[in-house]
Amino acid sequence: MPEVWIPPRLQELTNGKQQVQVSGATVRQVINDLDAQFPGMKDELCLDGDLYPGLAVIVDGETANLGLLERVQENSEIHFLPAISGG
């Protein structure tokens, strides 16, 4: 099952868990399973059916350019990170 690393600010939804196992073949399915296990998670990650602006999804060390449509593997590691910008 894919493993999601939970950002510190969302760990209150997972009862303090830093990593959780989820099911899904796409980032969208992973988020839906996260929300089924930990209600409220989808609201923290998505807005109007898409990822929050400024939120990056990292799948197996690579930025998920397809967003919610990005495919994940059975052994994928997934991170949700605020996008970093600067000037």
Biotite code that builds the C-alpha atoms (Angstrom):
import biotite.structure as struc

atoms = struc.array([
    struc.Atom([0.000, 0.000, 0.000], chain_id="A", res_id=1, res_name="MET", atom_name="CA", element="C"),
    struc.Atom([1.258, 3.512, -0.680], chain_id="A", res_id=2, res_name="PRO", atom_name="CA", element="C"),
    struc.Atom([2.624, 5.331, 2.346], chain_id="A", res_id=3, res_name="GLU", atom_name="CA", element="C"),
    struc.Atom([1.749, 8.975, 3.015], chain_id="A", res_id=4, res_name="VAL", atom_name="CA", element="C"),
    struc.Atom([3.949, 11.155, 5.187], chain_id="A", res_id=5, res_name="TRP", atom_name="CA", element="C"),
    struc.Atom([1.656, 13.488, 7.091], chain_id="A", res_id=6, res_name="ILE", atom_name="CA", element="C"),
    struc.Atom([2.750, 17.136, 7.458], chain_id="A", res_id=7, res_name="PRO", atom_name="CA", element="C"),
    struc.Atom([3.070, 18.195, 11.116], chain_id="A", res_id=8, res_name="PRO", atom_name="CA", element="C"),
    struc.Atom([0.144, 20.627, 10.885], chain_id="A", res_id=9, res_name="ARG", atom_name="CA", element="C"),
    struc.Atom([-2.173, 17.766, 9.813], chain_id="A", res_id=10, res_name="LEU", atom_name="CA", element="C"),
    struc.Atom([-1.037, 15.167, 12.319], chain_id="A", res_id=11, res_name="GLN", atom_name="CA", element="C"),
    struc.Atom([-3.830, 16.137, 14.707], chain_id="A", res_id=12, res_name="GLU", atom_name="CA", element="C"),
    struc.Atom([-6.196, 14.523, 12.170], chain_id="A", res_id=13, res_name="LEU", atom_name="CA", element="C"),
    struc.Atom([-4.175, 11.277, 12.248], chain_id="A", res_id=14, res_name="THR", atom_name="CA", element="C"),
    struc.Atom([-3.910, 11.125, 16.048], chain_id="A", res_id=15, res_name="ASN", atom_name="CA", element="C"),
    struc.Atom([-0.250, 12.066, 15.836], chain_id="A", res_id=16, res_name="GLY", atom_name="CA", element="C"),
    struc.Atom([0.735, 9.521, 13.183], chain_id="A", res_id=17, res_name="LYS", atom_name="CA", element="C"),
    struc.Atom([3.554, 10.743, 10.953], chain_id="A", res_id=18, res_name="GLN", atom_name="CA", element="C"),
    struc.Atom([3.050, 8.066, 8.285], chain_id="A", res_id=19, res_name="GLN", atom_name="CA", element="C"),
    struc.Atom([-0.050, 6.166, 7.259], chain_id="A", res_id=20, res_name="VAL", atom_name="CA", element="C"),
    struc.Atom([-0.783, 3.388, 4.784], chain_id="A", res_id=21, res_name="GLN", atom_name="CA", element="C"),
    struc.Atom([-3.488, 4.095, 2.215], chain_id="A", res_id=22, res_name="VAL", atom_name="CA", element="C"),
    struc.Atom([-4.942, 2.519, -0.879], chain_id="A", res_id=23, res_name="SER", atom_name="CA", element="C"),
    struc.Atom([-5.210, 4.079, -4.302], chain_id="A", res_id=24, res_name="GLY", atom_name="CA", element="C"),
    struc.Atom([-3.653, 4.126, -7.741], chain_id="A", res_id=25, res_name="ALA", atom_name="CA", element="C"),
    struc.Atom([-3.751, 7.925, -8.164], chain_id="A", res_id=26, res_name="THR", atom_name="CA", element="C"),
    struc.Atom([-3.174, 10.889, -5.867], chain_id="A", res_id=27, res_name="VAL", atom_name="CA", element="C"),
    struc.Atom([-6.950, 11.553, -5.969], chain_id="A", res_id=28, res_name="ARG", atom_name="CA", element="C"),
    struc.Atom([-7.693, 8.012, -4.752], chain_id="A", res_id=29, res_name="GLN", atom_name="CA", element="C"),
    struc.Atom([-5.019, 8.322, -2.066], chain_id="A", res_id=30, res_name="VAL", atom_name="CA", element="C"),
    struc.Atom([-6.595, 11.558, -0.785], chain_id="A", res_id=31, res_name="ILE", atom_name="CA", element="C"),
    struc.Atom([-10.058, 9.974, -0.821], chain_id="A", res_id=32, res_name="ASN", atom_name="CA", element="C"),
    struc.Atom([-8.771, 7.027, 1.232], chain_id="A", res_id=33, res_name="ASP", atom_name="CA", element="C"),
    struc.Atom([-6.958, 9.395, 3.598], chain_id="A", res_id=34, res_name="LEU", atom_name="CA", element="C"),
    struc.Atom([-10.226, 11.239, 4.125], chain_id="A", res_id=35, res_name="ASP", atom_name="CA", element="C"),
    struc.Atom([-12.108, 7.982, 4.712], chain_id="A", res_id=36, res_name="ALA", atom_name="CA", element="C"),
    struc.Atom([-9.589, 6.981, 7.392], chain_id="A", res_id=37, res_name="GLN", atom_name="CA", element="C"),
    struc.Atom([-9.088, 10.473, 8.807], chain_id="A", res_id=38, res_name="PHE", atom_name="CA", element="C"),
    struc.Atom([-12.132, 12.699, 8.189], chain_id="A", res_id=39, res_name="PRO", atom_name="CA", element="C"),
    struc.Atom([-11.255, 16.282, 7.343], chain_id="A", res_id=40, res_name="GLY", atom_name="CA", element="C"),
    struc.Atom([-8.023, 15.438, 5.531], chain_id="A", res_id=41, res_name="MET", atom_name="CA", element="C"),
    struc.Atom([-9.458, 16.122, 2.065], chain_id="A", res_id=42, res_name="LYS", atom_name="CA", element="C"),
    struc.Atom([-10.655, 19.563, 3.157], chain_id="A", res_id=43, res_name="ASP", atom_name="CA", element="C"),
    struc.Atom([-7.092, 20.376, 4.222], chain_id="A", res_id=44, res_name="GLU", atom_name="CA", element="C"),
    struc.Atom([-5.551, 19.243, 0.928], chain_id="A", res_id=45, res_name="LEU", atom_name="CA", element="C"),
    struc.Atom([-8.154, 20.154, -1.697], chain_id="A", res_id=46, res_name="CYS", atom_name="CA", element="C"),
    struc.Atom([-10.210, 23.170, -2.687], chain_id="A", res_id=47, res_name="LEU", atom_name="CA", element="C"),
    struc.Atom([-13.055, 22.964, -5.213], chain_id="A", res_id=48, res_name="ASP", atom_name="CA", element="C"),
    struc.Atom([-12.024, 19.498, -6.386], chain_id="A", res_id=49, res_name="GLY", atom_name="CA", element="C"),
    struc.Atom([-8.349, 20.268, -6.942], chain_id="A", res_id=50, res_name="ASP", atom_name="CA", element="C"),
    struc.Atom([-5.227, 20.537, -4.810], chain_id="A", res_id=51, res_name="LEU", atom_name="CA", element="C"),
    struc.Atom([-4.862, 23.741, -2.850], chain_id="A", res_id=52, res_name="TYR", atom_name="CA", element="C"),
    struc.Atom([-2.844, 26.328, -4.754], chain_id="A", res_id=53, res_name="PRO", atom_name="CA", element="C"),
    struc.Atom([0.685, 26.325, -3.411], chain_id="A", res_id=54, res_name="GLY", atom_name="CA", element="C"),
    struc.Atom([0.539, 22.682, -2.314], chain_id="A", res_id=55, res_name="LEU", atom_name="CA", element="C"),
    struc.Atom([3.038, 20.347, -3.948], chain_id="A", res_id=56, res_name="ALA", atom_name="CA", element="C"),
    struc.Atom([2.641, 16.576, -4.071], chain_id="A", res_id=57, res_name="VAL", atom_name="CA", element="C"),
    struc.Atom([5.826, 14.526, -4.107], chain_id="A", res_id=58, res_name="ILE", atom_name="CA", element="C"),
    struc.Atom([5.551, 10.907, -5.243], chain_id="A", res_id=59, res_name="VAL", atom_name="CA", element="C"),
    struc.Atom([8.672, 8.778, -4.852], chain_id="A", res_id=60, res_name="ASP", atom_name="CA", element="C"),
    struc.Atom([10.889, 11.862, -4.682], chain_id="A", res_id=61, res_name="GLY", atom_name="CA", element="C"),
    struc.Atom([9.459, 13.516, -7.810], chain_id="A", res_id=62, res_name="GLU", atom_name="CA", element="C"),
    struc.Atom([7.032, 16.427, -8.018], chain_id="A", res_id=63, res_name="THR", atom_name="CA", element="C"),
    struc.Atom([3.648, 15.162, -9.216], chain_id="A", res_id=64, res_name="ALA", atom_name="CA", element="C"),
    struc.Atom([3.134, 17.266, -12.329], chain_id="A", res_id=65, res_name="ASN", atom_name="CA", element="C"),
    struc.Atom([-0.282, 15.709, -12.991], chain_id="A", res_id=66, res_name="LEU", atom_name="CA", element="C"),
    struc.Atom([-1.644, 16.676, -9.572], chain_id="A", res_id=67, res_name="GLY", atom_name="CA", element="C"),
    struc.Atom([-4.599, 14.521, -8.558], chain_id="A", res_id=68, res_name="LEU", atom_name="CA", element="C"),
    struc.Atom([-4.205, 12.397, -11.695], chain_id="A", res_id=69, res_name="LEU", atom_name="CA", element="C"),
    struc.Atom([-0.621, 11.380, -10.873], chain_id="A", res_id=70, res_name="GLU", atom_name="CA", element="C"),
    struc.Atom([-0.291, 7.599, -10.689], chain_id="A", res_id=71, res_name="ARG", atom_name="CA", element="C"),
    struc.Atom([1.102, 5.961, -7.567], chain_id="A", res_id=72, res_name="VAL", atom_name="CA", element="C"),
    struc.Atom([2.501, 2.482, -7.148], chain_id="A", res_id=73, res_name="GLN", atom_name="CA", element="C"),
    struc.Atom([1.789, -0.098, -4.460], chain_id="A", res_id=74, res_name="GLU", atom_name="CA", element="C"),
    struc.Atom([5.043, 0.847, -2.685], chain_id="A", res_id=75, res_name="ASN", atom_name="CA", element="C"),
    struc.Atom([5.012, 4.615, -3.382], chain_id="A", res_id=76, res_name="SER", atom_name="CA", element="C"),
    struc.Atom([5.957, 7.204, -0.793], chain_id="A", res_id=77, res_name="GLU", atom_name="CA", element="C"),
    struc.Atom([3.851, 10.364, -0.942], chain_id="A", res_id=78, res_name="ILE", atom_name="CA", element="C"),
    struc.Atom([4.466, 13.767, 0.661], chain_id="A", res_id=79, res_name="HIS", atom_name="CA", element="C"),
    struc.Atom([2.254, 16.873, 0.643], chain_id="A", res_id=80, res_name="PHE", atom_name="CA", element="C"),
    struc.Atom([4.379, 19.995, 0.971], chain_id="A", res_id=81, res_name="LEU", atom_name="CA", element="C"),
    struc.Atom([3.705, 23.715, 0.737], chain_id="A", res_id=82, res_name="PRO", atom_name="CA", element="C"),
    struc.Atom([5.352, 25.017, -2.418], chain_id="A", res_id=83, res_name="ALA", atom_name="CA", element="C"),
    struc.Atom([8.423, 27.082, -1.694], chain_id="A", res_id=84, res_name="ILE", atom_name="CA", element="C"),
    struc.Atom([8.882, 30.365, -3.484], chain_id="A", res_id=85, res_name="SER", atom_name="CA", element="C"),
    struc.Atom([11.155, 33.254, -2.990], chain_id="A", res_id=86, res_name="GLY", atom_name="CA", element="C"),
    struc.Atom([12.738, 36.149, -4.627], chain_id="A", res_id=87, res_name="GLY", atom_name="CA", element="C"),
])
